[in-house]
Amino acid sequence: MSFASVYPHYVKKVETKGRTIAELHQVIEWLTGYTTSDLTRIIENKIDFETFFAEAKLNPNVDKIKGVICGYRVEEIEDPLYQKIRYLDKLIDELAKGKSMDKILRE
């Protein structure tokens, strides 16, 4: 599955809840190190999630992401790729739910 196929859903989710694309990109950049221009390239090239996360520079505080998303505790997911995808889902869910950026970015 490509990141490009899911990205519009992320945008819709956060915008529906009054958040911005800039905030979405800030969250993605915090987790992966990807800038907005990196995301544009990734979307244009239809990079799959495996490559997306293989090339990412995960934030050293990623282990502070805890909680349940889609019925799974993110900190207990054993498959590394699936766990990274759920980390991203969790952060976007927190953004959509109105959490402050300080809390989302684990500052």
C-alpha positions in Angstrom: 0.0 0.0 0.0 1.4 3.4 -0.9 1.6 6.4 1.4 -0.1 8.4 -1.3 -3.2 6.2 -1.2 -3.6 6.9 2.6 -2.4 10.5 2.8 -5.7 12.1 1.6 -7.5 10.3 4.4 -5.1 11.8 6.9 -5.7 15.2 5.5 -9.5 14.8 5.6 -9.4 13.4 9.1 -7.4 16.4 10.5 -9.2 19.1 8.5 -12.6 17.8 9.5 -11.6 18.3 13.1 -10.3 21.9 12.5 -6.6 21.1 12.3 -4.3 22.1 9.4 -2.2 20.3 6.8 0.8 22.2 8.3 0.1 20.6 11.7 -0.3 17.2 10.0 3.1 17.7 8.3 4.6 18.8 11.6 3.5 15.5 13.2 4.8 13.4 10.3 8.1 15.3 10.3 8.5 14.7 14.0 8.0 11.0 13.6 9.9 10.4 10.3 12.1 13.4 9.7 10.4 14.0 6.3 9.9 17.6 5.3 6.9 18.8 3.3 9.1 18.6 0.1 10.0 15.0 1.0 6.3 14.2 1.4 5.5 15.7 -2.0 8.2 13.5 -3.6 6.9 10.4 -1.7 3.3 11.0 -2.8 4.3 11.7 -6.4 6.4 8.6 -6.6 3.7 6.5 -4.8 6.2 5.2 -2.3 4.9 2.2 -0.3 4.8 2.2 3.5 7.7 -0.3 3.8 10.0 2.0 1.8 8.5 5.1 3.5 9.5 3.8 6.9 12.8 2.1 5.8 14.0 5.5 4.6 12.6 7.5 7.6 14.8 8.7 10.4 12.5 7.8 13.3 12.4 10.2 16.2 14.4 8.9 19.2 11.3 9.6 21.4 9.1 7.2 19.4 9.0 4.8 22.4 7.0 7.5 24.2 4.0 6.9 21.9 1.7 4.7 23.9 -2.0 3.8 23.8 -4.6 2.1 21.8 -5.3 2.6 18.1 -7.6 0.4 16.1 -7.9 -1.9 19.1 -4.1 -2.5 19.4 -1.7 -1.1 22.0 1.0 0.4 19.8 3.7 -0.3 22.3 2.9 -4.1 22.1 2.8 -4.5 18.4 5.5 -7.0 17.4 5.7 -6.4 13.6 8.1 -3.5 13.2 6.5 -2.1 10.1 3.0 -2.4 11.4 4.0 -0.8 14.7 5.5 2.2 12.8 2.3 2.6 10.7 0.3 2.5 13.9 2.6 5.1 15.6 1.7 7.4 12.7 -2.0 6.6 13.0 -1.9 7.3 16.7 -0.2 10.7 16.3 -2.7 11.7 13.6 -5.6 10.5 15.8 -4.3 12.6 18.7 -4.1 15.6 16.3 -7.6 15.1 15.1 -8.9 14.8 18.7 -7.5 18.2 19.5 -4.6 17.3 21.6 -2.0 20.1 22.0 1.1 19.8 19.8 3.4 19.7 22.9 1.6 16.5 24.0 1.5 15.0 20.5 5.2 15.6 20.0 6.0 14.2 23.4 7.7 17.4 24.7 
